[in-house]
Amino acid sequence: MDRITAILDILKETYPDVKCALNYETPYELLVATILSAQCTDVRVNIITGELFKEYNTPEKMLELTEDELGEKIKSCGLFKNKSKNILAATKMLAAEFGGRVPDTMEELMRLPGVGRKTANVVLANAFGKPAIAVDTHVFRVSNRLGIAKGKTPDEVEKGLMKAVPEEMWGHAHHLLIAHGRDLCAARKPRCGECPLAPFCEALNS
């Protein structure tokens, strides 16, 4: 068994029920929630969307709001003015160019305002079941520490993970690495003494 397989197997045993932490029912809801999640906790996003999506959960309904009105509804997530602007601009593009549907390719998703590779990968993997690895701060940190994929940018780490991890595991590996970053491999005080991956950790053993 190679090192990467062993690490993934331990993560699967440690976090057996892991899944996307954002609450959503449609690709559009996930797109909006993921845009909101930038520099904001998933818990906070779920509180906001729990109210927002009661009335404004489709492109048609979202476009009834002005930027200021949407901003008021998402105010507690930070960067709300920019997020409000991007959500409405992306929604207008969906309505005008995609028939109100969220596209299922990286190229088309990244044409939407406010959508970078991370957001596009989250949507592709979770809404459409496509092989994709989204690199957030947790995935970036854990991948570098363990030595699964090293890089100075999220794009570098994403490319490294795509080489190291079997394609059919990409989406699941993303959630496993996030769970590990939140639970044990924290940014400031990682709980290395409790970590089942300690024997495999380059940062700990270098």
N, C-alpha and C positions, 0 to 999 in steps of 0.2 A: 504493500500500500504506500503510495507516495505521500509526501508531506501535505500537499494541498487537499487531497482526499481525506486524510486523517483530520485536518482542521475542520473541513466542512462536516464530516461525520460527527465530530464532537459538538459543533455548533448546533446541528440538527437534534442531537440528544439533549442539549442544554436548553434549547428554545423550540420545543416541539410544536407549539401552537402559533408560531409567529406569522403575522400577515400585515397588510397595509394598515397603518394606524389611523389613517384619515377615513372618516365616514363618508360614504358616497353610494349612490345607486345607479348613476349613469356616467358615461365618459365625460359629459359636460360638467357634472357636479365635481368629478375628480379633478378636472382641469382647473376649475375655479379654486377648489380647496388647495391644490398644489401651488398655485400662484400665491395664495394667501399665506402659505406655510413658510415662505422665505423669511428667515430671521424671526420666526415665531414658532412656538411649540405646537405640536399636533393637537394637544389637549385644548389649547386656546382656540385653534382653528375649528375644531369640532363644536365648541360652544357657539362660535359665530355662525357657522354654516347650519347648525341645528335650528337657528332662528331664520337665517337668510333663506334657506332652501324651502321653508314652509310656503313662501310666496314666489320666490325668484329663483327657480331651479331649472329654467330652460332659457335658451337665447332670447326667445320672444319676450318672456317676462322680464329678464334682466335688462333688456333695452328700454323698458318703461322707466328706468331710473336714470337720473342725472349723475354725473360724477360726484357731486356734493352729497346727493341722497345716498348713493352706495357707500361713499366714504363714511358717513355717519353710522351705517350699519356694520362696517368692518373696522371701526376706529380703534378697537382695543387690540388689534393685531400688529400695530406698528407699520410704518411706511404706508399708511392707508391711502394717502393721496395718490401716490404712484401706483399702488395696487389697483385702486378704483379706476384710474385712467387706463391701465393695461387691460384689466378685465373687460371693460366696456369696449375698448378698441379691438381686442381679440374677438369678442362676441359679435361686433359689427362685421368683422372679416368672415367669421363663420357663417353669418347670415347671408352675406353678399357673395361669397365665393364657394362655400361648401354646403349650401342648402341647409344651414343650421346644424350640420353634423360635425362632430369632432373628427378630423382626419386621423388615419392610423399609420402614417409614415413619419419618420424623423424629419425629412425635408419639409413636408407640409406643416407639421406642428411647429417647427422652428421659424416659420414665416409669421406666426401669430405674435403680436406684441406681448412682451412680458414672458415669452416662453424660450428658455435656453435648453441646453442638452439635458440637464438634470430633470426639469419639469417634463420634457418630452419623453424621457426614459421612464419616469414614473407612470405616465399615462399609457405608454406603449405596453409596459409590463403588466400593469394592474387592470386597466380597462379593456385591453385587447389581447392579453396573454401572449405577447410577442417577446422574444428574447431580448432583454435590455437590462443594463445595470445603471441605476442612477447613483451618482456619487455625491452624497451630502457630507456634512462635516464629520459624522460618525463613521461612514464608510471610508472616507479619506484617512482619518486618523487610525482606525483599526487596521486597514490594509497596509499602511506604512509601518505601523508598529510590528505587526506580525511578519511583515516582509512578503506578504502574498503579492502585492503590487505596490511598488514604490514610485513616487512621483512628486513633483513640486506643485502640480496643478491638478484639479479634478479630472481634466481631460487625459492627462498622463496616467493617472490611477485607473481611470475607466478602461483605457487601452490595455493596461497591464492585467486587469481583472478579466477582460475578455479573452486574453491569451491563457491565463492561469486556470480559470474556472470553466468546466464544461458548459456549452451553450445552453443546454436544457436546464441548467441550474442558475442561470444568471439572475432571473427575477427573484428566486427564493434566496440566493446568496445575499442579495441586496438587503432583504429584510433580516436575515440572520446577523449580518455585520452591524446593522443599525441596532438591533436588540442587544448585541454584545457591547456596543459603544455606550448604550444607555445604562445597561445593568452593571457591568464590571469594568469595562475599559474606558472609564471617564477621562475627560481631557486633563483635569488638574490632579485628581487623586485616584488613579486606577487601582483597583483592588487586586493587585497581582497575586497576593497570597491565597486568594480564593479562586483564582482563574484556572479552569481546566486546560486552557491553552498555554499555560506558562512554559511547558517544555518546548513548545514550538515558537515562542515569541522572540524574534530577533532583537527587539528593543530591550528586552529583559536579559537576554543571554549574550549580548554582544560585548 
